[in-house]
Amino acid sequence: MKHFLLSIILVVVAIVAKAQAPQLLNDSYTGTNQIYGAYNLYFGAMYNGKYYYNINDSIGYVLYATDGTAAGTQLIKRVPQIVNLIVYNNDLYFGFIDAALGASLWKTNGTVAGTQLIKSFGGTLYAPHSFYVVNNKLIFCTSKYTTGDYPKQLYVTDGTATGTTILDSTLYDMGFEYGGLNGKAIFSASATKDTSYLKKELYITDGTTAGTTLVKDITAGSAGSNPSGFINYNGKVYFGANNGITGTELYVTDGTGLGTYMVKDINTGSAESFFSLRASVHNGKLYFGANNGINGAEPWLSDGTAAGTQLLTDVNSGNSGSFPASFLSFNNKLFFNADDGIHGYEIWTSDGVSNTSLLMDINSGANSGVYSLMPQNIMCGSKLYFDAQNTNNNIEPWITDGTTANTTTLGEINPSASYGSLDFETRFVQINGKVLFRATSPLVGSEVFYVNETCIPASLSVSSVNVATIYPNPTNDAFTIVTTNVGETLIITDLAGKQVYSTALTSVTQQINAELNAGIYLVKVGNNKIQKLIVE
């Protein structure tokens, strides 16, 4: 995904000179005892100008929506705990498990009357989750079983009960991630009900049963290669897999068996090298964590060839490794967190070639300050919001523009607690001139807070009347655009105005596979005004 800002004191620094102190958005559960008030803000989704999320108030879990104001924050419907939401065909889809229905799939148009059950599966092991739009269909994982160790399976829906079916009844133990490839989805699954969860292979689907097939049996026989860490790069999907001989290494696929192969045996022999689950593309190269057996786990880069796959730098000199992860491309720099053996886990920056350095020792000494940089750490214009643990061991909101001088905390919302106000891997949400996040305060417990922040430059005009509908938005890969402006050109730019993608619109409904890095983008259809696209 895998979050938000706050502070009781006002901090004045160069990059936040006009930012206000974090404020409470809405006290959904009055009092200070409840720590689950906005527990699932992390799993929310943007829909029709509002952010939808699941909270636990004094009665139970409910679906909430907010436009970033207290007056515009409202309860939609009481539902059990939700673990995933996604926009599809102009509705918001989600799933949960309750005693009456078991695992069930729902959708809403943002109203109480428009919140409807699509289908109940009866199982109590897995609620519908891992949603992904492919070929104008919504695929997801769930289980119809109530007892036993039965793995989850892949389903598809068109938004109706009759159109919600199992996609392939012979596949089990679905992974939690997908890789988009030419309008199809790459995923991992097992052809047996395997209780070890280690017999997965590489599959592809176009959203139909006939179009759901094995790409390649990377590890021949009953064992699995267990593909994971899918990321789009140069029109292909890269991932880690174990062929049973070389250990887990970097692989690539174009969706065919012949086009699926190991890029390089980084750690020669049977030892594993590839471990990063949060790789990133930066300045035309793929960055990830790997262990060559000499330097330990360190940051690597690849251009897709064996010769072009090499060590970026040895952050923790010797063979101990710095175990880098959470690579992000931001402000023309590469960011990742790593432990150099001296400062603990902190943020590092690099030009992606030779200049790599520690951004700041936030938790001074050998203690760790930043354990992860999630795609959900919002990149707001020239600023990056993230959670970090300071010398007081408090996890609080931080902000940076990529320089040490302008890396600072927004203050301590919960200074009295040894764990601070945030969780590691906090999600920050940008909406209507605000950045939202979940935080815990000694005054109100765990709730949604915000700071005022406009992420899109004022010089750019963002349309309030859309000539096109984009979904899902946010997306983690491909998205669908629905427009009557057929024949126009779709243009996507970053916030600096640099064009990163363009294509002709040839149909009313068209899937776009732009293969964008995580961040905020601007979408324009012809000469019409701009819409915002968030890629996680």
C-alpha positions, 0 to 999 in steps of 0.5 A: 500500500501499507500513514498520516500527519499531526502535531500540537505545536506549530513548527516553522521551517522553510518548506512548511512556512505556510503550513498550519499545526495539525488539527483534529478533523472529526471526533468520531468516538468521543473520549480518550479511551478508544484507540481504534477510532480511525484504525482503517484509514490506511485501507481507504479510497478516494471516490467522487471527491471524498475519502472513504474509510472504516472506523470503529466508534462506540458501537462498532465499525462503520463506513465513513466519508470525508471531503476534508472538512468536519461538516463534510465528514459523515457516516455512510453505513454500519458495516464490519471491519473493511480491509480493502476499497476500490472504485469500479464502474462509478461505484465504490466496492468493498468486502467484509465478514460478518456472522450473518453473511460470512464473506460478502462483496458490497458496493456503494454510491456514497448514500445509505440507500445506494450501499448494497450487497452484491453477493455473499460467499458464506466463508469466514476465513477471508473477506473479499480483498486484493481488488484489481481492475482488468479488462473492465472487470473487477477481480479479487480474492476471497474464500467460500470456506468456513473451516479448515486451512483452505486457501483463498481463490480468485473471483471476478465481478461485473457488479451484479450477483449473477456476474460474480463468479469464481474465475478459476476453481483450480487455483488456490492460495492467491497472492496479495499483489498484481502486476499490470501487463498490456491490459492483463494482470500478472499474479501468483497462485497454487494449483493445489490446496497447499497448506505450506503456502509455498507452491505458487507459480506465475499466472496471468488473467484478462478477467475471463476463465479462458484467459486465466492461464499459467505463464510459466512453471518456473520451478518444475515439479510440485514445488513452487517458485513463489513469485512476489514483488511485482513491479512494472518497468519498460513494458514488462513485469519484474519480480522475485522468484526461486527456480529451486536451483539459484534461490530467489533472484530477479525475474522478468516476464512479458506475459509469455513462457518464453519471455519469462526468465531470470535477469541475473543470478546475483548471488551465484549458487543456491543462495537467495539474493532478491528480497525487496518487496518495494522496488521503484523505477527512477530515471529509467532504471529499476532499483531494489534490494539484493544480496550478492553474498559479498556485500550483504543486502544492499541497494541494486539497480537494473536496466533489465539486462544481466550486465546492467544489473549491479550494486548501487552502493555498499551502504553498510560496508562489509558483508553485514548489509544495510537491508534497504527497502521502500524505494521511492522516486521523489524530487528527481532523487531516489529515496530509500531506508537503510541501516548503515550499522551506525545510525540505525534505519534512516532515510537515504537519498541518491542520484541513482548513480554514485552520490548516495548519502544519509538524509538525516539521523532522525533518531540519533545514534544506532537507534532507528528513525524510519523503518519504511517509506510507503507509496502512501507517504504522500508526495505533495508537490515538492514535499514528502510526508512520512512517519518517523521515530525521534530520540524520544522514541515517539513516532510522529509526522515528518516532512522533507523536500529532500534536503537535510536542512528542510527535513523536520517534524511537524511536532508531537501530537502525543508527547506523553506517550513513549510510542508517539501519535502515529504508527509505522507505515502511516498513510497520508491522504491529500484532499481538497487542500488538506493532508489527512492522517490517523493519529493518537492524541491524549485528548481525543484518542485515535482520530483523523487529523489534518494540515492545510496543504495544496499539493497541486501548483496554483498555476495549474487549473484543476477542473471541477466539472470533469469531461472524463471519469477515471477509476480506480483513483487512487490506482496502483497501476492501470486505470480506466477512463470513460469519456465522450471525447473520443478522438482527443489525446490523453496527456499525463504530466507530473506536478512539475508539468513534465509530460510522462505519457500520452495516447489517443482516446479511441473508445468511450471506455479505455484502459490506460497502462501508463506504468507510472511510479507512485505519486500525484499526476495531472490528467488532461483530455484535449484542451479541457481542464486538468484532473488529478490522478494518484498512483500508489 
